[in-house]
Amino acid sequence: MYTLQDHIKDSLKNPEFKKAWKESEVEYQISRTLIAARIKRKISQQELAYEANTTQAVISRLENMTANPSVGLLQKIAQALNLKVKIQFE
């Protein structure tokens, strides 16, 4: 059976796909972390938006990887989730 992981592995052989995949890694990590933290706290996007002084649409765009957030916005969201922002270059 050809799985999603097989498809990704095959697609990563294409240099253009591989470049786009790597470029989306930061957005993916932000999205994954935000969703997990919000679910762990059992709050809605609307509730998180209120606590972070932003809109539900902004939270949705972050979770759907269609936003390019500022460090300031990430700090407000992290504070609302009782977390800290950690930026690391490797």
Secondary structure, DSSP 8 states (H G I E B T S, - for coil): ---HHHHHHHHTTSHHHHHHHHHTHHHHHHHHHHHHHHHHHT--HHHHHHHTTS-HHHHHHHHTT-----HHHHHHHHHHTT--------
